[in-house]
Amino acid sequence: MLQVKDLSVTYRARRGPGVAAVRGVDFEIPDSTFVGLVGESGCGKSTLGFAIAALLDERRNTVRGHVLLDGVDLYQLSPDQLRALRWSKLSVVLQGGMNAFNPVLRLKHQFMDVMKAHAKLSKAEMTKRIAQLLAAVELDPAVMESYPHELSGGMKQRAAIALALVLEPRLVILDEPTTALDVVVQRSIVTMLSQLQHRLRFSVLFVSHDLGLVLEVAQRVMVMYAGQIVEDKPADLIIDEAHHPYTKALLGCYANPRATRVSLTGIPGTPPDLREHLHGCPFAPRCTQRMDICETEAPRLLPLKDGSVACHLYTHKEVPAR
Ligand SMILES: Nc1ncnc2c1ncn2[C@@H]1O[C@H](COP(=O)(O)OP(=O)(O)OP(=O)(O)O)[C@@H](O)[C@H]1O
């Protein structure tokens, strides 16, 4: 349903090279699939999410490649065609829900504005639909009469998810939707989201730096490093069968709740500066299994039995340098 083909995004700079935040990314998300996108801060997750939603300002950055939703390339559409498609086919939920709502309008009017722009419904029908949606995200329907500031952070984020679902989109992109919330509220929202996704069968791209949280809800996990997808795997296999040394290192930073003993390791070094031209594998300077080829040749994302990985360890028979 969603196909991303050779997608690259560069934030242009006044002087010098821009930031190549997304570098030739390819993947697909079939219907009704919950995909998590994880990686350290600055690896390009949000930029990829925004580029898929065609939300980046093309006056300030360069987007190349294709994003196809049901075969329609979003980057070939006029602004009006794109507007018609937002909310109805694809919607976005951002951190804290704060960007979703106008502070001076009651929630119900904000839901109605979206509905009026896309569908012909009577006021009573709209009110009924808003009540159903708020109940679906486990909020009291009476909340529709509130202003955004009257809601707690968790309630606001639930309302933002309800708003994203108002026109029954096929794909919802959530960018760090629960990061600003406490752990208990985070868990309850993510569980609610997962149940809704099962019931309503939309697809989700869930952007998060929290691998533990993603593993609780996603069917598939894509791991991003330095603007590229380095591993893509079913979530239930990633803990025991991760291939990429970066995925293994990320897992080492996360306490597996199923393990009886846990030792957390961290990842030495820092991700590369995305303003620079990258030679070879971007993870090589931090990789404990690097080989000579890793310094010179960029690995391509190649299919495995389950998922895919971009790492020379699985295509070359060289012995790791250390
Ligand atoms: N508007 C912008 N202009 C210039 N560079 C940007 C802009 N937004 C992001 N970047 C840079 O692009 C790179 C990728 O950033 P991005 O926010 O997409 O990463 P991320 O993985 O989502 O990180 P985080 O989890 O911290 O949000 C970083 O080097 C960041 O500094």
The ligand as an ORCA input file, in Angstrom:
! r2SCAN-3c Opt
* xyz 0 1
  N      14.989     21.751      9.644
  C      16.214     21.258      9.621
  N      17.234     21.928      9.046
  C      18.492     21.423      9.008
  N      18.826     20.211      9.509
  C      17.861     19.499     10.099
  C      16.498     19.966     10.189
  N      15.768     19.031     10.834
  C      16.601     18.018     11.121
  N      17.860     18.300     10.690
  C      19.060     17.440     10.799
  O      18.757     16.251     10.079
  C      19.304     15.121     10.747
  C      18.203     14.128     11.036
  O      17.298     14.719     11.963
  P      15.928     14.030     12.393
  O      15.231     14.949     13.343
  O      15.214     13.587     11.196
  O      16.475     12.756     13.181
  P      15.726     11.860     14.260
  O      16.293     10.512     14.116
  O      14.268     12.026     14.121
  O      16.221     12.498     15.610
  P      15.379     12.813     16.959
  O      14.983     11.477     17.508
  O      16.359     13.551     17.816
  O      14.215     13.660     16.517
  C      20.006     15.653     11.990
  O      21.381     15.828     11.699
  C      19.327     16.986     12.222
  O      20.209     17.885     12.855
*
